[in-house]
Amino acid sequence: MAQRKKSLLIGINYVGSKHELKGCHADIDNIAEFLSYRGYSNNHRDRVILSDNPMVAPDSPYYPSGHNILAAMDWLVSEPGCTLFFHYSGHGGQVEDVDSNRSTGLDDSLVPVDFEYKGQLSSTLLHQHLVTRMAPGCTLFVLMDCCHSGSAIELPYVYRSDADGQISMMDNLRKGAQLVGEAQGLIQGGFNFNKMGEARELFAGATSFFHGLKHMGEQEEEGLQNGEFVGQYGSENKMVTMFSGCRDDQTSADANIAGRSTGAMTWAFLQIMRSGETPTYAQTLQMTRQLLDQSNYTQIPQLSSGLDIDLESIPLVL
């Protein structure tokens, strides 16, 4: 029996403000069309779209305020046994880290339309609503087309392709995560001096792995260098995968391609998905980087996951 498919699409142009974008409404229209082709229903029971399109009233539940965004996320992940898709196109930012799991002291954030009055939505909050609260038996795919989005929902495994198509960090990150997991397992088994000493050694070994992660000459990525999310979320074992348009320290382009406004990441992802083939996760990451490079965008897309998956062999089936 096929799983029920649900989707949540959010596009914010910040209409009439000094922060206005151009392509976010078009992004969710394009994603909606693509999802319909892939078997996702467009009725209100299965798909929720939040937008600041002038036709959406500010008091509507479909207006992308912070409250409505979190409520829609809770709706998306509330039922067991579903295939879930979440797309966000809008501004991304960074806010003060609230739970001290970032070496930079900054969380990635999404920027609701009412952010000037109600604030932004931190990556810690997003993880709680999208991942921790996700019902059993679900899978969630996330596409983030915004600035500062590399670890926007704080998933423990993060991968990046370099300009030559080489995906970094898989082996080192896996080993570091294994060491963290072994250390936590020792502690959970009960405390004694021998166990605490062994656990400290394992944690120290994991830390050395994470400190050693480099990105082919690029800046070391937030969310990886100390294994922050592996230690905090590595035991959740949720099948959540996310493609983000850039690293935590980068911006993501609001582009004009073939005379149409669009987010560069959304455009690149749809180009690949519409090719008629079913690429693996690794191939999708590599081709997305290649398309953005060929179009002279400097942003570096990333793939993150809640599980240690085999990127090379698992096809990206939505």
C-alpha positions in Angstrom: 0.0 0.0 0.0 1.5 3.4 -1.1 2.2 5.9 1.6 0.2 9.1 1.8 2.1 12.0 0.4 2.0 15.4 2.1 3.7 18.7 1.1 4.3 22.1 2.7 5.5 24.9 0.4 6.5 28.3 1.7 7.4 31.3 -0.5 8.0 34.8 0.9 8.8 37.8 -1.3 8.4 40.3 1.6 6.1 42.3 -0.7 6.4 46.1 -0.3 9.3 46.0 2.2 12.9 47.0 1.9 13.8 43.3 2.1 11.7 42.4 -1.0 12.7 39.4 -3.1 11.4 38.5 -6.6 11.4 34.8 -7.2 10.0 33.1 -4.1 6.4 32.9 -5.2 7.5 31.5 -8.6 9.6 28.9 -6.8 6.6 27.4 -4.9 4.5 27.5 -8.1 7.2 25.6 -9.9 7.7 23.1 -7.0 3.9 22.6 -6.8 3.8 21.7 -10.5 6.7 19.3 -10.1 5.2 17.6 -7.1 1.9 17.1 -8.9 3.8 15.3 -11.7 5.4 13.1 -9.0 2.1 12.0 -7.6 1.6 14.5 -4.8 -2.0 15.7 -4.4 -2.8 19.4 -4.6 -5.9 19.3 -2.4 -5.8 21.2 0.9 -5.8 17.9 2.9 -2.4 16.9 1.5 -0.7 20.2 0.5 -0.4 23.5 2.4 1.0 26.6 0.7 2.0 29.7 2.7 2.7 32.8 0.7 2.6 36.6 1.1 1.0 36.9 -2.3 -1.2 40.0 -2.2 -4.2 37.8 -2.5 -3.5 36.1 0.8 -4.8 38.2 3.7 -2.5 38.8 6.7 -5.0 37.2 9.0 -5.2 34.0 6.9 -3.7 30.8 8.2 -1.9 30.6 4.9 0.0 33.9 5.5 3.7 33.0 6.3 3.9 34.5 9.8 6.2 32.7 12.3 3.2 31.2 14.1 1.6 29.9 10.9 4.9 28.5 9.7 5.4 26.4 12.8 1.7 25.3 12.8 2.1 24.2 9.2 5.2 22.2 10.1 3.4 20.5 12.9 0.6 19.6 10.5 3.1 18.2 8.0 4.8 15.8 10.4 1.8 14.9 12.5 0.6 11.6 10.9 2.5 8.3 10.9 3.5 6.5 7.8 3.7 9.4 5.4 6.0 10.6 2.7 6.7 14.3 3.4 8.1 17.2 1.3 9.0 20.6 2.6 10.2 23.5 0.5 11.1 27.0 1.7 12.1 30.0 -0.5 12.7 33.3 1.3 15.2 35.0 3.4 17.5 33.0 5.7 19.4 34.5 8.6 21.3 33.8 11.7 20.3 34.4 15.4 21.9 33.8 18.7 22.4 30.1 19.5 19.9 29.2 22.3 21.1 25.8 23.3 24.9 26.2 23.0 25.4 23.6 20.3 27.2 25.9 17.9 30.8 26.8 18.0 30.1 30.1 16.4 27.3 31.0 18.9 24.9 31.5 15.9 21.9 29.4 14.8 20.7 29.4 11.2 17.2 30.8 10.9 14.2 31.2 8.6 12.8 34.7 8.3 8.9 34.9 8.5 7.1 37.8 7.0 6.5 39.3 10.5 10.1 38.8 11.6 10.6 42.5 12.5 8.0 42.2 15.2 8.0 38.5 16.2 11.6 37.5 15.4 13.1 34.7 13.4 12.8 30.9 13.6 16.1 29.3 14.8 17.5 26.0 13.5 17.0 24.5 16.9 13.2 25.4 16.8 13.0 24.1 13.2 14.6 20.8 14.2 12.1 20.4 17.1 9.1 20.9 14.8 10.2 19.1 11.7 12.4 16.3 13.0 11.9 15.5 16.7 8.1 15.8 16.3 7.9 13.7 13.1 5.5 10.8 13.5 6.8 7.2 13.2 7.2 5.6 9.8 7.6 8.9 8.0 10.2 10.1 5.6 10.9 13.8 5.1 12.7 15.6 2.2 13.5 19.3 2.7 14.6 21.8 0.0 15.9 25.1 1.5 16.5 27.9 -0.9 17.7 30.7 1.4 20.8 32.2 2.8 22.7 30.7 5.7 20.9 27.4 5.3 23.7 24.8 5.4 22.5 23.3 8.7 19.1 25.0 8.9 17.4 22.0 10.7 20.5 20.7 12.5 20.8 17.2 10.9 23.8 15.2 12.1 25.3 14.2 8.8 26.4 16.9 6.3 28.0 16.5 2.9 29.3 18.7 0.2 30.6 18.3 -3.3 33.7 20.2 -4.5 34.0 21.7 -8.0 35.3 18.4 -9.3 32.4 16.4 -8.0 34.2 14.8 -5.1 31.9 14.5 -2.0 33.8 15.3 1.2 33.4 14.2 4.8 31.5 10.9 4.3 34.2 8.6 5.8 35.5 11.0 8.5 32.1 12.1 9.6 30.9 8.5 9.8 33.9 7.5 11.9 33.4 10.5 14.2 29.7 9.7 14.7 30.6 6.1 15.5 33.0 7.2 18.2 30.4 9.6 19.7 27.8 6.8 19.6 30.1 4.3 21.4 30.9 6.8 24.1 27.2 7.6 24.7 26.5 3.8 24.8 29.1 3.4 27.5 27.6 6.1 29.6 24.0 4.8 29.2 25.2 1.4 30.5 25.9 2.8 33.9 28.6 4.9 35.5 32.0 3.7 36.8 35.5 5.1 36.7 36.6 2.7 34.0 33.7 3.5 31.8 34.0 7.2 32.2 37.7 7.1 31.3 36.9 5.0 28.2 34.1 7.3 27.2 36.3 10.4 27.6 38.8 8.8 25.3 36.1 8.0 22.7 34.8 11.6 22.8 38.3 12.9 22.5 38.8 10.7 19.4 35.6 11.9 17.9 36.5 15.5 18.5 39.9 15.0 16.7 38.0 13.7 13.7 35.7 16.6 13.5 38.4 19.1 14.1 40.3 17.6 11.2 37.5 18.0 8.6 38.4 20.3 5.8 36.6 21.1 2.6 39.1 21.0 -0.2 40.5 24.4 0.7 37.1 25.9 1.4 36.1 27.4 4.8 35.4 24.8 7.4 31.7 24.4 7.9 29.7 25.2 11.0 27.9 22.3 12.4 30.7 19.8 11.6 33.9 20.9 13.1 33.0 19.8 16.6 30.3 17.2 15.7 27.7 19.3 17.4 24.6 17.7 15.9 25.9 14.1 16.0 26.2 14.3 19.7 22.8 16.0 20.2 20.7 14.4 17.5 22.5 11.3 16.3 20.3 8.9 18.2 17.0 10.1 16.8 17.4 7.9 13.7 14.9 9.9 11.6 14.9 9.5 7.8 15.1 13.2 7.0 17.2 14.5 4.2 17.8 18.2 3.2 19.3 19.9 0.2 20.3 23.5 1.1 21.3 26.2 -1.4 24.5 27.2 0.4 26.8 26.9 3.4 25.9 28.5 6.7 28.3 31.4 6.0 26.9 32.1 2.5 24.0 33.8 0.7 21.7 32.2 -1.8 20.9 33.9 -5.0 17.5 35.4 -5.9 18.1 34.9 -9.6 16.7 35.8 -13.0 17.0 32.8 -15.4 15.6 32.9 -18.9 13.8 36.1 -18.1 12.1 34.6 -15.0 12.7 35.3 -11.3 13.6 32.2 -9.3 15.8 31.0 -6.5 19.0 29.6 -8.0 18.9 26.5 -5.9 15.2 25.7 -6.7 16.0 26.2 -10.4 19.0 23.8 -10.3 17.2 21.2 -8.3 14.2 21.1 -10.7 16.5 21.0 -13.7 18.0 17.8 -12.4 14.7 16.3 -11.3 13.1 17.0 -14.7 15.9 15.3 -16.6 13.9 12.0 -16.8 16.4 10.0 -14.8 16.4 9.0 -11.1 19.8 10.2 -9.7 21.2 9.0 -6.4 21.6 11.5 -3.5 25.3 11.8 -4.4 24.6 12.5 -8.1 22.0 15.1 -7.2 24.4 16.9 -5.0 27.2 16.8 -7.6 24.9 17.9 -10.5 23.4 20.7 -8.4 26.9 22.1 -7.6 27.9 21.7 -11.3 24.8 23.6 -12.5 25.3 26.5 -10.1 29.0 26.7 -11.0 28.3 26.7 -14.7 25.8 29.6 -14.1 28.4 31.5 -12.2 26.8 31.3 -8.8 29.3 31.0 -6.0 27.0 29.4 -3.4 27.9 25.8 -2.5 24.9 23.5 -2.1 24.9 20.9 0.7 23.1 17.7 1.6 22.4 16.7 5.2 20.7 13.7 6.6 19.4 12.4 9.9 20.7 8.9 9.1 24.1 7.6 7.9 22.9 6.7 4.4 24.8 5.4 1.4 24.7 8.4 -0.9 26.2 6.6 -3.8 23.6 3.9 -4.1 20.3 5.2 -2.8 18.2 6.9 -5.5 16.5 10.1 -4.7 12.8 9.0 -4.9 10.3 11.7 -3.7 
